[in-house]
């Protein structure tokens, strides 16, 4: 059963807006693109659907969910489209050009591949898939028909993130030699006992749910360096006693007392690349009452700390003095930019930073962390 999907911290994020140029728009058909949203849970209603509704070049033709009430509710709420239960009905309609896949991770590769084979463009929520092999199969399916397959690594559309990327590209931090990634929270396992904590559905826990955003963001800022070796350990500790678990937050809840909990609630990893090293420390639930969600980019001329979903501070030295400053810039709705960019790239043929070819690099590292944890040894990547 498809359960609600929630993107951690998403509503607080900013992004770099992408706008039409007059010349580009003149060369594009102004017929509205018909799209469908498959999976009508939280991420669809909080991000994909509202963004499509605000895009003047798009018409939502179908809302699809295996829970009929969800699809019906979307039709009623948004005043458009048709409610269907079987996504194959969507794919059989030649008018539908593109789909958003907003289901739990287990169905990401299945639906995306079917959609590509049916000649549809696809925006699939993160992570690309439960395991790396499924993500590779998605990439192969995309190459055959040549349709767009983008993954919902929405931070690549965050304008604060893009500013950091520009600082690094301009050499203002010098040589980046290390990146420290922290995504730690105090007892906030999502939907304990449900889809998020069932490995067969989700593929993993905090690493694949939160860690994918932090790692992908860091990779993007550094130009997606090649990973060489990975060492990691994952821990399934605090949520094992579902009934006895005391929690601070339970988004995607409430707890399913007779449910399953077989995923990681904590992870640590060391990643060596052909550029900097990365260290990661993440936890859905830790017995430390602080939320520590930041990324440090450490260079020999300067450093940056990004508060995830917020601003960043630059640290450097100038004129024999230590200096720090926090750039302030306009923040926009990153999901709107993601959807607008997806629609635009279908018309223009441009390849976005969220294309499956790029995102696959992050998926490979995530898989290596899980493999390293299972085998208790370092993984050497090809």
VEXSEGU-197926 format. One line per 8 residues: number of its first residue (from 0); their letters; for each residue x negated, y negated, z negated of C-alpha. Coordinates in Angstrom, 2 decimals, m for minus. Layout:
N
NUM = A = X,Y,Z | ...
***
This chain:
382
0 = XXXXXXXX = 0.00,0.00,0.00 | m1.35,m3.41,0.92 | m1.95,m5.46,m2.19 | m2.45,m9.19,m2.53 | m5.89,m10.43,m1.52 | m7.49,m13.34,m3.37 | m10.61,m15.24,m2.33 | m12.50,m16.31,m5.44
8 = XXXXXXXX = m12.90,m20.05,m5.79 | m11.72,m20.68,m2.25 | m9.32,m23.50,m2.98 | m12.09,m25.54,m4.55 | m14.44,m25.35,m1.58 | m15.31,m28.12,0.85 | m16.28,m27.75,4.53 | m17.75,m29.45,7.55
16 = XXXXXXXX = m14.83,m30.48,9.79 | m14.98,m29.52,13.45 | m13.05,m31.74,15.81 | m12.05,m31.68,19.45 | m13.90,m33.80,21.96 | m11.77,m35.39,24.63 | m13.67,m33.73,27.48 | m13.41,m30.31,25.93
24 = XXXXXXXX = m9.70,m30.59,25.28 | m8.96,m31.72,28.82 | m10.40,m28.47,30.15 | m8.23,m26.25,27.98 | m4.69,m25.12,28.60 | m2.28,m26.80,26.23 | 0.10,m23.82,26.16 | 0.56,m22.77,22.57
32 = XXXXXXXX = m1.37,m19.67,21.59 | 0.86,m16.98,20.09 | m0.66,m15.31,17.04 | 0.32,m12.81,14.37 | m0.59,m12.47,10.71 | m1.03,m8.86,9.58 | m0.79,m8.58,5.83 | 1.33,m11.21,4.09
40 = XXXXXXXX = m0.27,m11.27,0.64 | m2.03,m14.05,m1.24 | m4.84,m14.91,1.19 | m2.39,m15.04,4.08 | 0.00,m17.37,2.27 | m2.67,m19.55,0.66 | m4.95,m19.91,3.66 | m4.23,m18.33,7.06
48 = XXXXXXXX = m0.53,m19.06,7.51 | m0.59,m22.71,6.32 | m3.62,m23.39,8.54 | m1.95,m21.87,11.61 | 1.18,m23.89,10.85 | m0.84,m27.12,10.91 | m2.56,m26.27,14.19 | m0.58,m27.83,17.03
56 = XXXXXXXX = m1.99,m25.37,19.56 | m0.63,m22.29,17.79 | 2.70,m20.54,17.32 | 3.05,m17.69,14.82 | 5.13,m15.03,16.55 | 4.93,m12.22,13.97 | 4.52,m11.73,10.24 | 3.59,m8.10,9.58
64 = XXXXXXXX = 3.44,m6.24,6.29 | 4.19,m2.66,5.26 | 6.22,m4.16,2.42 | 9.22,m5.51,4.40 | 10.13,m8.06,1.74 | 6.81,m9.83,2.17 | 7.19,m10.21,5.92 | 10.82,m11.31,5.53
72 = XXXXXXXX = 9.81,m13.85,2.89 | 7.21,m15.33,5.25 | 9.76,m15.76,8.05 | 12.13,m17.50,5.64 | 9.45,m19.66,4.04 | 7.82,m20.88,7.24 | 10.88,m20.95,9.45 | 9.33,m19.17,12.40
80 = XXXXXXXX = 8.26,m15.79,13.71 | 9.62,m12.29,13.40 | 9.12,m9.89,10.49 | 7.75,m6.44,11.37 | 6.44,m3.51,9.35 | 4.26,m1.68,11.88 | 1.26,m3.62,13.21 | 1.35,m1.54,16.39
88 = XXXXXXXX = 4.52,m3.46,17.33 | 2.45,m6.66,17.23 | m0.34,m5.20,19.34 | 2.14,m3.97,21.97 | 3.34,m7.50,22.67 | 1.34,m8.96,25.60 | 2.22,m12.51,24.51 | 0.19,m12.20,21.31
96 = XXXXXXXX = m3.35,m13.43,21.96 | m4.81,m13.30,18.46 | m4.26,m11.82,15.01 | m5.41,m12.50,11.48 | m6.10,m9.33,9.49 | m5.33,m10.12,5.84 | m4.97,m6.62,4.42 | m7.03,m4.82,1.77
104 = XXXXXXXX = m10.50,m3.74,2.89 | m9.52,m0.17,3.75 | m7.52,m1.33,6.78 | m9.91,m4.00,8.06 | m11.80,m1.83,10.52 | m8.76,0.25,11.54 | m6.53,m2.68,12.45 | m9.32,m4.83,13.90
112 = XXXXXXXX = m10.49,m2.06,16.24 | m6.94,m1.28,17.33 | m6.32,m4.97,17.98 | m9.49,m5.38,20.03 | m8.63,m2.32,22.10 | m5.21,m3.86,22.70 | m6.89,m6.98,24.09 | m6.35,m9.26,21.08
120 = XXXXXXXX = m8.77,m11.70,19.50 | m9.29,m11.03,15.78 | m10.04,m13.01,12.64 | m10.56,m10.43,9.90 | m10.80,m11.42,6.26 | m14.02,m10.68,4.39 | m15.68,m8.28,3.90 | m15.86,m6.99,7.44
128 = XXXXXXXX = m15.24,m3.46,6.14 | m15.69,m1.16,3.16 | m18.99,0.27,4.45 | m21.59,m0.73,6.99 | m20.74,2.02,9.48 | m17.16,0.74,9.70 | m18.46,m2.77,10.37 | m20.75,m1.45,13.13
136 = XXXXXXXX = m17.76,0.30,14.71 | m15.93,m3.04,14.67 | m18.86,m4.72,16.43 | m18.95,m2.01,19.10 | m15.20,m2.33,19.64 | m15.61,m6.09,20.09 | m18.31,m5.77,22.73 | m16.24,m3.49,24.98
144 = XXXXXXXX = m13.33,m5.87,25.77 | m15.36,m9.00,25.03 | m12.70,m10.42,22.75 | m13.50,m12.59,19.73 | m14.08,m10.86,16.39 | m14.79,m13.28,13.56 | m15.01,m12.43,9.86 | m13.65,m14.62,7.06
152 = XXXXXXXX = m16.98,m15.75,5.62 | m15.39,m19.12,5.12 | m18.38,m20.78,3.42 | m20.02,m21.09,6.83 | m17.42,m23.83,7.42 | m18.16,m25.62,4.11 | m19.69,m29.03,4.77 | m21.71,m28.99,1.54
160 = XXXXXXXX = m23.20,m25.67,2.62 | m23.93,m27.11,6.05 | m25.68,m30.09,4.45 | m27.95,m27.70,2.55 | m28.64,m25.83,5.78 | m29.66,m29.12,7.41 | m31.95,m30.03,4.49 | m33.70,m26.67,4.90
168 = XXXXXXXX = m33.93,m26.92,8.70 | m35.37,m30.43,8.41 | m38.10,m29.09,6.11 | m37.14,m31.30,3.19 | m37.59,m28.41,0.75 | m40.77,m27.17,2.42 | m41.23,m23.41,2.49 | m38.28,m21.61,0.88
176 = XXXXXXXX = m39.86,m18.73,m0.98 | m37.06,m17.58,m3.29 | m33.26,m17.72,m3.61 | m31.53,m16.92,m6.90 | m27.84,m16.02,m6.69 | m25.58,m15.92,m9.76 | m21.88,m15.02,m9.67 | m21.04,m14.12,m13.24
184 = XXXXXXXX = m17.76,m14.45,m15.12 | m16.46,m13.55,m18.56 | m13.99,m10.62,m18.47 | m12.02,m11.47,m15.32 | m11.67,m8.18,m13.43 | m8.97,m8.69,m10.77 | m5.89,m6.48,m10.79 | m7.44,m3.85,m13.04
192 = XXXXXXXX = m6.28,m0.40,m11.94 | m5.04,m1.63,m8.55 | m6.47,m1.99,m5.05 | m9.39,m4.20,m6.10 | m10.73,m1.59,m8.51 | m10.07,1.50,m6.38 | m13.19,2.26,m4.33 | m11.34,4.22,m1.65
200 = XXXXXXXX = m9.33,1.07,m0.87 | m11.81,m1.73,m1.53 | m15.18,m0.08,m0.92 | m16.61,m1.60,m4.08 | m16.16,m4.14,m6.83 | m17.72,m7.48,m7.66 | m20.50,m7.12,m5.08 | m18.23,m6.61,m2.08
208 = XXXXXXXX = m15.55,m8.99,m3.41 | m17.55,m11.98,m4.69 | m21.12,m11.14,m3.79 | m20.39,m11.07,m0.07 | m19.61,m14.81,m0.16 | m22.71,m15.78,m2.15 | m25.10,m13.62,m0.15 | m23.63,m14.60,3.22
216 = XXXXXXXX = m23.74,m18.29,2.32 | m27.42,m17.97,1.38 | m28.27,m16.03,4.52 | m26.52,m18.66,6.65 | m28.41,m21.57,5.08 | m31.71,m19.82,5.83 | m30.91,m18.86,9.42 | m30.03,m15.25,8.64
224 = XXXXXXXX = m33.49,m13.82,7.91 | m34.18,m10.14,8.53 | m33.91,m7.98,5.41 | m36.86,m5.61,4.91 | m36.30,m3.82,1.59 | m33.50,m3.74,m0.98 | m33.40,m2.56,m4.59 | m30.21,m2.69,m6.61
232 = XXXXXXXX = m28.23,m1.30,m9.51 | m24.49,m1.46,m10.03 | m22.60,m0.90,m13.28 | m19.07,0.30,m13.94 | m18.72,m0.48,m17.63 | m16.22,m2.96,m19.03 | m13.06,m1.89,m17.20 | m13.23,1.88,m17.67
240 = XXXXXXXX = m10.77,1.78,m20.58 | m7.95,0.10,m18.66 | m5.45,0.10,m21.51 | m8.01,m1.14,m24.04 | m9.58,m3.81,m21.85 | m9.32,m7.30,m23.37 | m9.52,m9.96,m20.70 | m9.66,m13.69,m20.21
248 = XXXXXXXX = m8.27,m13.77,m16.67 | m6.49,m11.22,m14.47 | m5.94,m12.71,m11.03 | m4.38,m10.13,m8.69 | m2.97,m8.56,m11.87 | m1.37,m7.43,m14.05 | m3.27,m4.27,m15.09 | m2.04,m0.92,m13.80
256 = XXXXXXXX = m2.36,1.16,m16.96 | m2.40,4.51,m15.12 | m4.43,3.15,m12.19 | m7.99,3.72,m10.98 | m11.19,1.96,m12.00 | m14.23,3.33,m10.16 | m16.02,0.23,m8.82 | m18.86,m2.03,m9.93
264 = XXXXXXXX = m18.04,m4.78,m12.40 | m21.70,m5.86,m12.53 | m24.63,m5.80,m10.12 | m28.26,m6.82,m9.92 | m30.44,m6.72,m6.80 | m33.77,m7.74,m5.26 | m33.89,m8.33,m1.50 | m37.12,m8.88,0.42
272 = XXXXXXXX = m36.76,m10.52,3.84 | m39.16,m11.77,6.49 | m38.56,m15.12,4.85 | m37.78,m15.65,1.15 | m36.91,m13.06,m1.46 | m33.41,m13.03,m2.94 | m32.39,m12.00,m6.43 | m28.74,m11.46,m7.30
280 = XXXXXXXX = m26.94,m11.12,m10.60 | m23.18,m10.76,m10.46 | m20.38,m9.74,m12.78 | m16.61,m9.73,m12.70 | m16.85,m9.11,m16.40 | m19.69,m9.71,m18.84 | m19.83,m10.03,m22.59 | m21.21,m13.54,m22.28
288 = XXXXXXXX = m18.60,m16.25,m22.51 | m19.95,m18.42,m19.72 | m19.17,m18.66,m16.03 | m22.40,m18.95,m14.05 | m21.64,m19.36,m10.36 | m24.48,m21.07,m8.53 | m27.22,m20.56,m5.95 | m30.78,m21.87,m6.29
296 = XXXXXXXX = m32.87,m22.50,m3.16 | m36.50,m22.80,m4.27 | m39.03,m24.46,m1.97 | m42.59,m25.69,m2.41 | m41.55,m29.30,m1.76 | m38.15,m29.29,m3.42 | m35.27,m27.20,m4.64 | m31.49,m27.22,m4.49
304 = XXXXXXXX = m28.89,m25.88,m6.89 | m25.45,m25.40,m5.34 | m22.57,m25.06,m7.74 | m20.39,m22.56,m5.89 | m17.31,m24.33,m4.55 | m18.70,m27.72,m5.51 | m21.59,m30.14,m5.10 | m25.32,m29.53,m5.00
312 = XXXXXXXX = m28.29,m31.23,m6.61 | m31.67,m31.77,m4.96 | m34.85,m31.68,m7.10 | m38.16,m32.99,m5.75 | m41.09,m35.29,m6.49 | m41.69,m38.71,m4.96 | m44.32,m41.38,m5.70 | m45.67,m39.51,m8.75
320 = XXXXXXXX = m42.16,m39.18,m10.21 | m39.70,m36.32,m10.54 | m36.49,m37.07,m8.67 | m33.05,m35.50,m8.55 | m29.93,m36.59,m6.71 | m26.50,m35.23,m5.83 | m25.29,m36.02,m2.31 | m21.63,m36.96,m2.13
328 = XXXXXXXX = m19.61,m36.24,0.97 | m16.07,m35.77,2.16 | m14.57,m32.37,1.43 | m11.90,m30.86,3.62 | m9.88,m27.65,3.75 | m12.40,m25.02,4.85 | m9.67,m22.54,5.77 | m8.14,m25.10,8.11
336 = XXXXXXXX = m11.52,m25.57,9.76 | m12.01,m21.81,9.99 | m8.63,m21.28,11.68 | m9.01,m24.30,13.97 | m12.48,m23.09,14.98 | m11.16,m19.58,15.63 | m8.43,m20.91,17.89 | m10.83,m23.24,19.66
344 = XXXXXXXX = m13.51,m20.61,20.30 | m10.97,m18.35,22.00 | m10.34,m21.14,24.51 | m13.93,m22.35,24.92 | m15.89,m19.11,24.61 | m18.27,m20.53,22.00 | m19.73,m18.12,19.47 | m19.07,m19.15,15.87
352 = XXXXXXXX = m21.43,m18.55,12.92 | m18.78,m16.14,11.55 | m18.99,m13.80,14.57 | m19.33,m10.10,13.75 | m22.83,m9.99,15.28 | m24.12,m12.38,12.61 | m22.02,m11.20,9.67 | m23.24,m7.64,10.25
360 = XXXXXXXX = m26.58,m8.67,8.73 | m24.89,m9.39,5.40 | m22.91,m6.15,5.59 | m26.13,m4.18,6.08 | m27.66,m5.67,2.93 | m24.52,m5.00,0.86 | m24.57,m1.37,1.98 | m28.27,m1.10,1.09
368 = XXXXXXXX = m27.60,m2.41,m2.43 | m24.92,0.21,m2.97 | m27.16,2.93,m1.49 | m30.06,1.86,m3.69 | m27.87,1.92,m6.79 | m26.56,5.39,m5.96 | m30.02,6.81,m5.21 | m31.90,4.75,m7.84
376 = XXXXXX = m34.65,3.84,m5.40 | m35.69,1.10,m3.01 | m34.12,1.18,0.46 | m36.30,0.30,3.45 | m34.30,m1.21,6.30 | m35.01,m0.80,10.01
***
